[in-house]
Amino acid sequence: MELDYPNMIASIPLFARAAWTTLWIAASGILLAGAVGLAGAFCLYLELPYLARPIKAYIEISRNTPLLVQLFLLHFGLKVDALPCAVMALAFLGGGYMAEAFRAGLEAVERSQVESALSLGLSHYETVRHVVLPQALISAVPAIGANVIFLLKETSVVSVVAVTDIVAVAKDLISLYYETAEALVMLVIAYLILLTPVCLAVWRLERKVKYAVFGR
């Protein structure tokens, strides 16, 4: 099979512009998911009344419904515009996964350390900030990194709500020129370019955390 390399090269600017859209959606959704997840995890960790059950229900709903369905509900059901819809759906999905990652990190901190910090005169806020949160984040790094990569890959379905991401560009090229192989090869290359630096950054961060904790 011979590929049409001139057309592939000509499509690079289209994929480059669409890649910025993909990155913007991913970054916005992941940041919101992190904030939602951290807040939810703290509510569960502190066992706040009237909040634990709704948060647990949210986690189950977000993790057990496909992103595609969430996009359809927001865009076609609730009439949310395409870009905000993509960010909101990604944040909704990711928030459940992030909450579980942060909760696992928080629960990894021994209660005896909290009690020792309080007995030394630290306030509850200072104990959480200086004792609990740093250790929880270190423990949660591998899960958070995996979630970041997972959510970045999940952006591949946002084109269903008319977002011009790299998948939408590939679809348009296929419909215009009927060069399916060329468009899909460019799509694979685009995702490799986006994901490889993120994977390497997560790997390096995990190595640094492991070295800081275990010295190796």
C-alpha positions in Angstrom: 0.0 0.0 0.0 1.4 3.4 -1.0 0.5 6.5 1.0 0.0 9.9 -0.5 2.8 11.6 1.3 2.3 15.1 -0.3 -1.3 15.2 1.0 -0.2 14.0 4.4 2.4 16.7 4.6 -0.2 19.3 3.4 -2.5 18.2 6.2 0.0 19.0 9.0 -1.2 22.6 9.6 -4.7 21.3 10.0 -3.7 18.7 12.6 -1.5 21.3 14.4 -4.3 23.7 14.8 -6.7 21.0 15.9 -4.0 19.7 18.4 -4.2 23.0 20.3 -7.9 22.5 20.6 -7.4 19.0 21.9 -4.8 20.1 24.4 -7.0 23.0 25.6 -9.9 20.7 26.2 -7.7 18.1 27.9 -5.9 20.7 30.1 -9.1 22.4 31.2 -11.0 19.2 31.8 -8.1 17.6 33.8 -7.6 20.7 36.0 -11.3 20.9 36.8 -11.4 17.1 37.4 -8.4 17.4 39.8 -10.2 20.2 41.7 -13.5 18.3 41.9 -11.7 15.1 42.8 -9.6 16.6 45.6 -12.7 18.3 47.1 -14.7 15.1 46.9 -11.9 13.1 48.4 -11.5 15.4 51.4 -15.2 15.3 52.0 -15.1 11.5 52.1 -11.9 11.5 54.2 -13.4 13.9 56.7 -16.7 11.9 56.6 -18.7 15.1 56.4 -22.4 14.5 57.0 -24.9 15.0 54.2 -22.0 15.1 51.6 -20.5 11.6 51.7 -23.5 9.8 50.0 -24.0 12.3 47.2 -20.3 12.3 46.5 -20.2 8.5 46.4 -23.2 8.5 44.1 -21.4 11.0 41.8 -18.3 8.9 41.7 -20.3 5.8 40.7 -22.2 7.7 38.0 -19.2 9.4 36.5 -17.1 6.2 36.4 -19.8 3.9 35.2 -21.3 6.0 32.3 -19.4 6.4 29.0 -18.0 9.9 28.1 -19.9 9.6 24.9 -23.3 9.4 26.8 -22.3 12.3 29.0 -21.4 14.4 25.9 -24.8 13.6 24.3 -26.7 14.5 27.5 -24.9 17.9 27.9 -24.9 18.9 24.2 -28.1 17.5 22.8 -30.1 17.2 26.1 -29.0 20.3 28.0 -28.0 22.4 24.9 -24.5 23.2 26.2 -22.2 24.6 23.5 -19.6 22.3 22.0 -16.4 23.4 23.7 -17.8 24.0 27.2 -19.6 20.7 26.8 -16.4 18.8 26.0 -14.6 20.4 29.0 -17.5 19.8 31.4 -18.0 16.2 30.3 -14.3 15.4 30.6 -14.2 17.1 34.1 -17.3 15.2 35.2 -15.8 11.8 34.1 -12.3 12.6 35.4 -13.6 14.0 38.7 -14.8 10.5 39.8 -11.5 8.9 39.0 -9.4 11.7 40.6 -11.6 11.5 43.7 -10.7 7.8 44.1 -7.0 8.5 43.5 -6.9 11.3 46.1 -9.0 9.3 48.6 -6.6 6.4 48.3 -3.7 8.8 49.0 -5.4 10.4 52.0 -6.3 7.0 53.5 -2.6 6.0 53.1 -1.6 8.6 55.7 -1.6 6.9 59.1 -4.0 8.3 61.6 -1.3 8.3 64.2 0.5 11.0 62.3 -2.5 13.2 62.4 -3.0 12.6 66.1 0.7 13.3 66.8 0.5 16.6 64.8 -2.6 17.7 66.7 -0.9 16.8 70.1 2.1 19.0 69.1 -0.2 22.0 68.9 -0.9 22.1 65.1 -4.4 23.2 64.1 -6.6 21.0 62.0 -5.8 23.2 59.0 -2.0 23.1 59.6 -2.2 19.3 60.1 -3.9 18.8 56.8 -1.7 21.3 54.9 1.7 20.2 56.3 1.2 16.5 57.3 -1.7 14.9 55.5 -1.8 16.6 52.0 1.9 16.3 51.1 2.0 12.6 51.9 -1.4 12.0 50.2 -0.2 13.6 47.0 3.0 11.6 47.0 1.0 8.4 47.4 -1.5 9.4 44.7 1.0 10.4 42.0 0.9 7.1 40.1 -2.9 7.0 40.0 -3.2 10.7 39.1 -0.6 10.3 36.3 -2.6 7.3 34.9 -5.8 9.4 35.1 -4.2 12.3 33.2 -3.1 10.0 30.4 -6.5 8.3 30.3 -8.4 11.6 30.1 -6.2 12.9 27.4 -6.9 9.8 25.3 -10.6 10.2 26.1 -10.7 13.5 24.2 -10.8 11.4 21.1 -14.6 11.2 21.3 -15.4 14.9 21.7 -15.7 15.3 17.9 -19.2 13.9 18.2 -20.4 17.2 19.4 -18.8 19.1 16.5 -15.5 20.0 18.3 -12.7 20.5 15.7 -10.1 18.3 17.4 -7.6 16.1 15.6 -10.2 13.2 15.2 -12.6 15.7 13.5 -9.8 16.7 11.1 -9.1 13.1 10.2 -12.8 12.5 9.6 -13.0 15.6 7.3 -10.0 14.5 5.3 -11.4 11.0 4.8 -14.8 12.4 3.7 -13.1 15.0 1.3 -10.3 13.0 -0.3 -11.2 9.3 0.5 -7.7 8.7 1.7 -8.5 6.8 4.8 -5.1 5.3 5.5 -3.3 8.6 5.2 -5.7 10.4 7.5 -5.5 7.6 10.1 -1.7 7.4 10.0 -1.6 11.2 10.6 -4.1 10.8 13.5 -1.9 8.1 15.1 1.1 10.3 14.7 -0.7 13.3 16.2 -1.7 11.3 19.3 1.8 10.0 19.7 3.1 13.5 19.6 0.6 14.7 22.2 0.8 11.7 24.5 4.5 10.8 24.5 5.7 13.9 26.4 2.9 13.5 28.9 3.8 9.8 29.5 7.5 10.7 29.9 6.7 13.5 32.3 4.5 11.2 34.4 7.2 8.5 34.4 9.9 11.0 35.5 7.6 12.4 38.3 6.9 8.8 39.5 10.7 8.1 39.5 11.4 11.3 41.5 8.7 10.5 44.0 9.9 7.0 44.4 13.5 8.2 44.9 12.4 10.8 47.4 10.4 8.2 49.4 12.5 5.1 49.2 15.9 6.6 48.2 16.1 4.5 45.0 
